Amino acid sequence: MRAGSPRLLREINDRAAVEALLRNGPLTRSELEGLIGLSKPATAQLLTRLETAGTVVRDGLRGGGRGPRAQLWSVNGTLAHVAAVDLTPETVDIAVADISGAVLTEHRAPMPARHGVLDAFVSAVGKACARAGLSADELLHVVVGCPGAVNPANGELAYAPHLPGWSGFDLPGRLRERLATSVSVENDVNLVALEEMIAGRATGVRDFVVMWPADLVGAAVVINGALLRGASGGAGEIDGLMIPDRAVAGTGTDRSGGTYGELLSSASICRLARAHGLAARDGHGAVRKALAAGPAGREFLGDLARRIATGVAGVVAVLDPELVLLSGDIAQAGGTTLNDLVAAELRQLVVPRTPVQLALVTGKPVRSGALHSALAVAREQVFGLPAATTAPFRGPAVAGSPR
C-alpha cells in the first residue's frame, strides 16, 4: 500500500477517531471533528464507515441551548471484553470490563493457602464472567497482578514465598490452559507504577520508583518511561534485601541486619510500636494510632521512617530517579507525616535530593493497573492502537505461536 493513499489515510483517521472516543467517552460529531481535525463531511463519512463496521454505536443525545439535540457516538463496548485480577495470598479481586473500559462486574473471593489455588482462581474468574453474562473463554485478555515476578525464560513465578501453590510451573501458560484465553501475569507493584503513569503523580515522569513498604515489600522501577524487569524478571524485588535496623528503639532485632521485608512486616511494625508504648493488631493500625497520638507517636513514626528510608536509599543511590513514590497501606495510613519523615531520613543517607511523595492512585491500584494493561492489549488487537511499552509478561515464547 502506497504511503499517503486514500486507504491508509482512512485507516489513520479511523484509529484517531476511535482513540479520541476511548479517551473522552461519548462525543458528538462536532466534538469529534474538533479533536481529530477533519472537516464536517469527512467526519460524518468516518462515523458512517465506523458504524457500518460495528466499531462505533449511537449512544443517546446531548441537549443544551435552544438548538437541536446532537447525536452522541461511542466505541462499541461489546466488541471485546477483558478481566483484571489482583491476586494476594488471601484473596482474589476481579473486574470484568468491555473494550471501552466500562466495568461490567466485580467479584472478590477468598483463596486457599496452598492446595487447590488454581481451581479456586479459575472458579472465581468464572463467577465474575457469569455475572457479566460471559464465559471465561469469551475474554480477549486477562491480566493478573500478584506479588513476585515471572521469569521470562520459563514462566515460573519467583520471589513469591507468600504464594506457595503458584510456583514450579509456567504460570501464564497454565492459566491460559485453564481459562482457555490469553493471560498475562505482572508484578503487583509494577501495575501500581503503570497506574501512576496513567492517572497519578508520575504522568510525564520518565524515571521513577514506586516503593511498597509493607507486608510483601516490593518496588517498581521505570526507566525512560518503561518498566525495568531485569534478566530474570526480578527487578524491584527488594523484600529480601539485607539492611541494618536503624530504629532507635530496641525490638530484639539483630542490629547488624535483617531483610527489608522482615523489618517492614506487619508483626515487626507492631513490635516497634509496642517499644514506643503503642499497641496495635497490624502495621497500618499502629501507624494510625501513632498519628492520632500526636507528639507521643512521633518517635515511632521516626523509627519506622528510618527503616523505610534505609531500603529506599539503596535504590536511589543506584538509579538516581526523578521521583520516589510511596504506595500501599502503610504509606497511605502514614500520609504526608510519614512521607516527609522518610524524605528527611533519605536526605541523610544519599547524595541525590530525590523528591519523595505519596502515590496518588489509591483504592485498588493493582487491579486498576491490571485493567489498563488488559485494555491496552485488547485495543491493540482490535483497533490497531499501539500498546504501551509497559505491556505485561505473557509467558515464555513458544516456537510457532504468536506473542
N, C-alpha and C positions, 0 to 999 in steps of 0.2 A: 504494500500500500504506500503510495507516494505521500511524502510529508506535505501537509497543507491541503490534502484532498478533502472534498466535502464530507466523506465518511469519517475521516479522522477528526475533523473539526466538530462534527455532530457528537462523536464519542467523548471528546474532551468537554464539550458543553454539557452533555448529559451527566457526566461524572461531577462536574462543578455544581449542577443543579441538585443532584442527589446529596452531595456533601453539604450544601447550604441548608437543605431541608433537615438533614440529620443533626446539624449543628444548632439550628434555630427553632426547630419544630415547625408546625403548620404555618404556611406562608400564602399570601395572595399572589396572583400573577405579577402584580405591580411590585410587590416587595421582592419577589424572586428576581425580577428583571433588574432591579437596582443592585442586588447583591452580586449577580453574575455578569452584569454589564452587556446584556443583549438588548436588542430592540423589542418593542412590544410585539410585532408579528413573529419574530424569531422565538421569543419566549412562549408565545401561545402555541406555535408549532412544536416546540420542545415538549411542552406539557401534554399535548395530544399524543405525541410519539411515546412518551413515558407511560401515559395512562393506557394506551393500547397494548403496550408490552407488559402491563401489570406491575410496573415499578412504582408508580405513584397512584394515589387514590384521592377522591374528593373527600374532604374532611370538615364538612359544615360550612357555615357562612360567617363572615365577620361584618357586624353592623358598625354604625358610627356616622355621625354627621347627618346631613339631610339627603345624601346621595344613596344610590342602590347599595345593597349589601354585596360584599365581594366574596367570591368562592375561595375557600381555603384548600390548599393541597398539602399532602404529607406523604412520606415514604410508606409503602405498603408493608406493614409490620409482619404480615403472615408469610412473607417470602422465606423467612428462616427464623429459627429460634436457637438460643444458646442457654447454657447454665453456668453459673458462677458458684463456686463452693469454697467455704472457709472450713478447713479440717483441722481440728485440735485433738489432743488425746481424749478429751471428754465428750465433745460434740461435733456434729457436722451441721453447718448452716448453709442453706442452698437458696439461690434465687434463680428463677427461670424468666427470661425476657425475650421479647421479639427483636428483630434486627433494627428496629427504630430506637431501641433502648428502653422501651416501656416494660417495667417489671410486671409479669403476669401473676406470679405467685411466689411465696416464700415458705420455706419449711425448715424446721430445726429439729434434730433428733439426737438422742444420746448415742455414744459409741462404746462398744465393749473395750475392755482394757487390752486384750491381746488376741484371743481366738475369735474367729468369725467376723473380723473387721471388714473384709471385703464384702461379705454377704450383707452386713448391716449398711455399709456405704451404698451398695447398689440398690438395696431396698429403699433407702431414704431418697435417693435420686429418682427412683421410680415413682414414689409417692408425690414428690414435688412436681414431676412431669404430669402425673394423672390429674393433679389439681388444676393444671393449665390446659387440660384436655389433650395431652400429648403422651407419647411413649418415649422412652429414653433414646431409641434409635432414630427418632424424628429430630433430635437436636443436631444442629450442624456442627457445633463445637462445645466442649466443656473445658473450663479452666478450673483446676483445683489448686488452692493456695494452702500450704502446710509448712510446719517447721522443717528445717533440714534443707538438703539440696539434692537434686537428681544428678547423678554422674552422666555426662553426655556420652560416655563410651559404652555404657551398658544399661542405662535407665534405672539403676538401683538408687534407692533413697538412702542417703548417708547423713551424718551429723544430726540424727534424729532419735536419740535414745528414748525419748518420751513416746515414740510411736513404734513399739517393738514388733507389732504384727504387720508392719508395712515394708520391711526390709528384706533383702535377699533375692529379689526378682525385679524384672523390668516393670516398674510401676506404671508408667504411661501405657505400655503395651498391654499389660494385664487389664487395666481399666478400659482400654479400647475394646478388648475382647468381651469383657463383662457387660459393657454398656452398648456395644455394637455401634459406636460412633467415634468421632475424632476427639481425643482428650490430650490436654496439656497439663503438666504439673509444674508449679512455680513456687519458689520460696515465699513465705508469707510476708516478710519484711520487704522483699523486692516488689511485691504488689502494692504495699503501702507507698514505696518510693514512686511507683508508676502513678498512683492516685495523686500524690503530692505534685507531680509534674503536670498533671492534667487540671487539677482543681484546688491545689494547695499552695503552700509557700514557695515551692520550687518551680513555679511556672517561669520560664525564661532563665532558669539557673542551669548552667552546663555541667558543673562539677559539684556534687554534694553527697552527703552521707546521711542516712536515716539510722538512728540508734534506737533499739527497743530494749531499754534497761529494766527487765523484769524477768519472771519465770520464762524459760525458753529465750534467753538473751540472744539477740542477733543484730545484724546490721545489713544495710543495703548500700552499695557503692555505685554511684552514677558518674561516669567519666565522659565528657564531651556529649552529654545527652543520652548516653546508652548505658544500660546496666552492665556492670562488670561481674562476670560469673566465675572466672578462674578456670584453670585446667581441668579440675575435677568437679566443677560446679560449686565449690565451697567458699568462694569469695564472700566475706562478711560473716562467716560462721565463727564468731568470736566467743561463743559460750565457754569453750574450753581453754581460752587464753589465760595463762598464768599471770597474775598480778599481785602485788603486795596489798595488804589491807591497811589503808591509810586512815581508817577511822580512829578517832581519839579514844572513844570508849572501848573497853575490853569486852569481847563476847566469847572468848575462848578460841578464837580463830588464830591459826598459825600466822604470825605477823610476817614471816618470810614469804608467804604467798599462798594463794588458792586460786581456783578457777574463777573467771569473771562471773560465770553462771551461778556458781555456789555462793559467791558474795552478794549477788543480787537476787537470789531465790526468795520466795515469799517467807520461808522459815527463817532465813538468815536476816532478812529485814526486820522481822518480828523480834528476833533476839537482840538486834541492835536497838530497836525501840525500847525493849524492856530494860536494857542497860541505861537508858535515859529516863526511866520511870514511866514509860508509856506501854500499856497493854493493848494488844490488838490480835485478831484472829487471822489476818492476812496482811500482805505487804501494803496494798493500797489503802486498807483501813488504817494502818499505822501512820501512813503519810497524811491522811485526812485528819486524824486525831492530833498530829503534830501541828498542822496548820491551825486547827481550832484552839490549840493551847497557847498560841501566840508566842511570846519570847521564850516560854518554857519548852516549846517544841523545836526551837531554832537550832539548838545544838545537835539534836538527832538529824534534822534535815541537812545540817552542815556535814555530818559524818556520812550520810547517805550520798550526798553530792561528791564527797571525796572519792568514794568507791566508784561512782559512775564516771567521774572525770578521769580517773586513772586509766580505765579502759578506752575512753574516747581519745585520750592523749596519744596512745599508740597508733590509732587510725589516722589522726590529724597529722602526726609527725611524718608519716609515710606518704599520705596523699595530698596534704595541703589543700583541702577543698574550699570552695567559696562559702559553704554553709553546712552546719550540722543541725539536723532536726531530731528532736527527742519525741518519740511516739510510744504508744502503749498505755496500759492502765496506770502504771506508777508515774510516768511523766505527766499524764493528764491530771491525775489526782494531785500532784505537787504543783501544777500550774506554773505561773511565772516566778513564784518564790523559789521553787526547787530549780527551775531552769536557770535563773540568774545565779544561784549558788554554784551550779555546775559550770557555768560560763566563767565565773570568778576563779574557781579551782583550776579550770583548764588553762587559764592565763598564767598560772604559777608553774605549769608543767611543760609547756611547749612554746616555741618561738612564734609560730603563726598566730595572729589575732583573729581566729576564725569565729564568726558570729554563731551563737547557739540560740536556737529558737524552738518553741513548741510546734510540733506538726499541726497543721491547720485542719486536716481531714480527721474527724472523729467519728464516733458511731460504729460503723462496720467498715473500716478502711481496707481490710484484707479482701472482703467479699466485693467491695466496690471496685478495687483494683482488678480483681479477677473478672468482673463483669466487663469493664472497659477493655481488658485484654481479649476476652472472648469475642466481644463485638468487633474489635479490630480485625481479628482473623476472619470472622464471618463476612464483614463488609469488603474485605479484600477479595474473597472468593466470589461473592455475589455481584458486587458492583465494580470491582477492579480498583477500589480505593487503596492507596499504599498503606500497608500495615506499619506500625511504629517499630523503631529499632529495638524496642523492649519486648518484642513478642516472646511468649513463654516457650519453655522447652517441651517438645512433643515426643521425645524419646530418641533412642539411637537410630541412625539411618539404616534402612534395610534395602539391600540391592533390589532394584526394580520397583520400589514403592515410592509414591510421591511424598514429598515433605512439605 
